[in-house]
């Protein structure tokens, strides 16, 4: 009688472990599709926007400074802002928004 009871307990434990493992995997899959994947897509769009900068584009930095791009280098952007035409150098990652120059 005792070995049968032990066999039933082992089977029950294995089934419980399997269902727990499936639940954890399902939670990770849901987290990936709801959180990680959209953030990666947004980061890729921001990187593409920053790499597509051209001279003359209007930009807004993450600090709220608004100006026009006057020079581009590998990882820096020089913008001109204000009526006094002050030039400020920023890293590309500091650009938050771009208004493309419209040529007519």
Secondary structure, DSSP 8 states (H G I E B T S, - for coil): -HHHHHHHHHHHHHHHHHHHHHHHHHHHHHHIIIIIHHHHHHHHHHHHHHHT--TT-EEEETT--EEEEEEE-SSEEEEEETTTTEEEEEEGGGEEEEE-----
